Amino acid sequence: MVQTIQVREADDTDREVLIGFHQSLYQGHRDEVVNKDDLPLIEYRDYDRVLREDLQALLRDPNSHVLIADSEGTAVGYITGRVIVEPRRVLPRRGVVEDWYVAPKARGAGVGARLLRELEERFAAVGCEVTESATWSSNEGARRAHDALGFREIRVVYRKRV
């Protein structure tokens, strides 16, 4: 049960906690919501290395935010996002949610919504007018969360082996 939630910017001292969340999202949780026959379409060769490099890039990128939610001194979730600027678009600055994960024991207590709200505040502070997020098509829980938080499905991506 989550009591109070504090959200803060992550730093290098949070690296192992973040790697744990990253692995839980991209390996453990992914395996719960993605059909095993579809895994080769999204799998990397050295996933641990890829996840560490991905996290390192996010922590070093000045256009990125990595936020951690703590409850009573324990990390219970994280969200990462990056600002993308495309001058040719009508709404040229958008914040893209890249990773968003709440530990199973903390789900349903508003942690994910709080993380998103904090990230969107940072996006708005630098002029973003749009927040974009993605999830696996079979992740019904995440799809419901996106709907409840005001997102609209805009684009669907298809993949197949040739």
FENDAKA-V495759 format. One record per backbone hydrogen bond with DSSP energy under -0.5 kcal/mol. NH is the residue of the N-H (numbers start at 1). CO is the residue of the C=O. Records with the same first field share a line. If there is no record, write none. Layout:
NH = CO ; CO
//
This chain:
6 = 70
8 = 68
10 = 66
14 = 11
15 = 12
18 = 14
19 = 15
20 = 16
21 = 17
22 = 18
23 = 19
24 = 20
25 = 21
26 = 22
27 = 23
28 = 23
29 = 24
30 = 25
31 = 27
32 = 28 ; 29
33 = 29
34 = 30
38 = 35
39 = 35 ; 36
41 = 38
42 = 39
43 = 39
47 = 44 ; 45
50 = 46
51 = 47
52 = 48
53 = 49
54 = 50
55 = 51
56 = 52
57 = 53
58 = 54
59 = 55
60 = 56
61 = 57
64 = 61
65 = 81
67 = 79
68 = 8
69 = 77
70 = 6 ; 68
71 = 74
74 = 71
76 = 69
77 = 69
78 = 101
79 = 67
80 = 99
81 = 65
82 = 96
83 = 63
84 = 94
86 = 84 ; 92
89 = 86
92 = 90
94 = 84 ; 92
95 = 130
96 = 82 ; 94
97 = 95 ; 132
98 = 80 ; 96
99 = 80
101 = 78
103 = 76
106 = 103
107 = 103 ; 104
109 = 106
111 = 106
114 = 110
115 = 111
116 = 112
117 = 113
118 = 114
119 = 115
120 = 116
121 = 117
122 = 118
123 = 119
124 = 120
125 = 121
126 = 122 ; 123
127 = 124
128 = 123
129 = 93
130 = 93
132 = 95
139 = 136
140 = 138
143 = 139
144 = 140
145 = 141
146 = 142
147 = 143
148 = 144
149 = 145
150 = 147
151 = 146
//
